[in-house]
């Protein structure tokens, strides 16, 4: 009986960790997809940095994964408006507008 219980607990742990690994892989795919979608037409390094940070916060794994809805909307605002910007001044203004709107 005791060995059956140990086997059952072992199987449960294996299933749990397998599901965690699968979820992390899915999150990593979403993060990489975000980068590929948005960095494709980035013109400035500063815009690229904001795009990469927004992708990491919205789709990356780890402690930053649990973000609030307003923070997610802020990041989406950056992702929607930073792509293709060719002026550092415009990058700063877009970031400030997204902050005022969602933070």
C-alpha positions in Angstrom: 0.0 0.0 0.0 2.8 2.4 0.9 4.7 1.7 -2.4 1.5 2.3 -4.3 1.1 5.7 -2.6 4.7 6.6 -3.3 4.3 5.6 -7.0 1.1 7.6 -7.3 2.8 10.7 -5.7 5.8 10.3 -8.1 3.5 10.1 -11.1 1.6 13.2 -10.0 4.9 15.1 -9.6 6.1 14.0 -13.1 2.8 15.1 -14.6 2.9 18.4 -12.8 6.5 19.2 -14.0 5.7 18.0 -17.5 2.8 20.4 -17.7 4.9 23.3 -16.3 7.6 22.6 -19.0 4.9 22.6 -21.7 3.5 25.9 -20.4 6.9 27.5 -20.3 7.6 26.3 -23.9 4.3 27.8 -25.0 5.1 31.1 -23.2 8.5 31.2 -24.9 6.9 30.6 -28.3 4.5 33.6 -27.7 7.4 35.7 -26.6 9.5 34.9 -29.6 6.5 35.4 -31.9 6.0 38.9 -30.4 9.6 39.8 -31.1 9.4 38.6 -34.6 6.2 40.4 -35.3 7.2 43.8 -33.8 11.0 44.0 -34.3 10.7 43.4 -38.0 10.2 47.0 -38.9 11.8 48.7 -35.9 14.0 51.7 -37.0 15.6 52.8 -33.8 17.5 51.0 -31.0 15.5 52.8 -28.3 12.2 51.7 -29.9 13.6 48.1 -30.3 14.4 48.1 -26.5 10.9 49.2 -25.6 9.4 46.6 -27.9 11.5 43.8 -26.5 10.7 44.8 -22.9 6.9 44.9 -23.7 7.2 41.4 -25.3 9.0 40.1 -22.3 6.5 41.6 -19.8 3.4 40.4 -21.8 4.7 37.0 -23.0 7.9 36.1 -21.2 8.0 33.7 -18.3 9.1 34.3 -14.8 7.9 36.6 -12.0 7.0 39.4 -14.4 4.5 37.1 -16.1 1.7 38.0 -13.7 1.1 41.6 -14.7 -2.0 43.7 -14.2 -4.4 44.4 -17.1 -3.4 48.1 -17.3 0.3 47.1 -17.5 -0.6 44.7 -20.3 -2.5 47.4 -22.1 0.4 49.8 -21.7 2.7 47.2 -23.3 0.3 46.6 -26.1 0.1 50.4 -26.7 3.9 50.4 -27.1 3.8 47.4 -29.4 1.1 49.0 -31.6 2.8 52.4 -31.9 6.6 52.0 -31.7 7.1 49.9 -34.8 8.5 52.0 -37.7 9.0 55.2 -35.7 12.1 57.1 -37.0 12.4 59.8 -34.4 13.7 59.5 -30.8 11.4 62.4 -29.9 8.4 60.5 -31.3 9.5 57.4 -29.3 9.5 59.4 -26.1 6.2 61.0 -26.8 4.6 57.7 -27.6 5.9 56.1 -24.4 4.6 59.1 -22.4 1.2 58.9 -24.1 0.9 55.2 -23.4 2.0 55.8 -19.8 -0.6 58.5 -19.2 -3.3 56.4 -20.8 -2.7 53.1 -19.1 -0.6 53.6 -16.0 
